[in-house]
């Protein structure tokens, strides 16, 4: 009978401990970093671009997303004009 739980040394835990120790071993003790005003501007640009990219993607694929969600939660899927499987042109 083991005194330690079997999940303590699972492969996932062991891998996490290994990479954590590797990161600790190779990380510097002190960092001489300098952030100029351009760095803050760049961070703001990245955040704004991320939000705009997500908004554009949602706008572009909104009908497909809503159709898939409606199909997922409905008992019988309804035919949609945006559905490529609907055979309206037969």
C-alpha positions as CSV (number, residue, x, y, z in Angstrom):
1,X,0.0,0.0,0.0
2,X,1.4,3.4,-1.0
3,X,1.4,6.3,1.3
4,X,1.2,8.8,-1.5
5,X,-1.7,9.2,-3.9
6,X,-1.1,7.7,-7.3
7,X,-1.9,11.1,-9.0
8,X,1.0,12.7,-7.3
9,X,3.5,11.1,-9.7
10,X,1.3,10.9,-12.8
11,X,3.0,11.6,-16.1
12,X,1.3,15.0,-16.4
13,X,2.5,16.0,-13.0
14,X,6.0,14.8,-13.6
15,X,6.2,16.6,-16.9
16,X,5.0,19.8,-15.3
17,X,7.6,19.5,-12.5
18,X,10.3,18.8,-15.1
19,X,9.6,21.9,-17.2
20,X,9.1,24.0,-14.1
21,X,12.5,23.0,-12.8
22,X,14.0,23.5,-16.3
23,X,12.5,27.0,-16.4
24,X,13.8,27.8,-12.9
25,X,17.3,26.6,-13.8
26,X,17.7,28.7,-16.9
27,X,15.9,31.9,-15.8
28,X,18.2,34.8,-14.9
29,X,18.3,36.0,-11.3
30,X,18.0,39.6,-12.3
31,X,16.8,41.2,-15.5
32,X,18.1,44.5,-16.7
33,X,15.0,45.4,-18.8
34,X,14.1,48.8,-20.1
35,X,10.6,49.7,-21.2
36,X,10.4,52.9,-23.2
37,X,7.1,54.7,-24.1
38,X,7.1,52.9,-27.5
39,X,6.7,49.6,-25.6
40,X,3.5,50.7,-23.9
41,X,2.2,52.0,-27.3
42,X,2.9,48.6,-28.8
43,X,1.0,46.8,-26.0
44,X,-2.0,49.0,-26.6
45,X,-1.8,48.3,-30.3
46,X,-1.7,44.6,-29.7
47,X,-4.7,44.7,-27.4
48,X,-6.8,46.9,-29.8
49,X,-5.9,44.7,-32.8
50,X,-6.8,41.6,-30.9
51,X,-10.3,42.9,-30.0
52,X,-10.8,44.1,-33.6
53,X,-9.7,40.8,-35.0
54,X,-12.1,38.9,-32.8
55,X,-14.9,41.3,-33.7
56,X,-14.2,40.9,-37.4
57,X,-14.0,37.1,-37.2
58,X,-17.3,37.0,-35.3
59,X,-19.0,39.3,-37.8
60,X,-17.7,37.3,-40.7
61,X,-18.7,33.9,-39.3
62,X,-21.8,34.9,-37.3
63,X,-24.4,33.0,-39.4
64,X,-22.3,29.9,-39.3
65,X,-21.8,30.1,-35.6
66,X,-25.4,30.8,-34.8
67,X,-26.5,27.9,-37.1
68,X,-24.1,25.5,-35.4
69,X,-25.2,26.5,-31.9
70,X,-28.9,26.3,-32.9
71,X,-28.3,22.9,-34.5
72,X,-26.5,21.8,-31.3
73,X,-29.4,22.8,-29.0
74,X,-32.4,21.9,-31.1
75,X,-34.0,18.5,-31.3
76,X,-34.4,18.6,-35.1
77,X,-32.1,20.8,-37.2
78,X,-33.8,23.3,-39.4
79,X,-32.7,23.9,-43.0
80,X,-30.9,27.3,-43.4
81,X,-30.0,29.2,-46.5
82,X,-26.5,29.4,-45.2
83,X,-26.3,25.6,-44.7
84,X,-24.2,24.0,-47.4
85,X,-26.0,20.7,-46.9
86,X,-29.4,22.1,-47.8
87,X,-30.3,21.0,-51.3
88,X,-32.3,24.0,-52.6
89,X,-30.8,23.8,-56.1
90,X,-31.8,20.3,-57.0
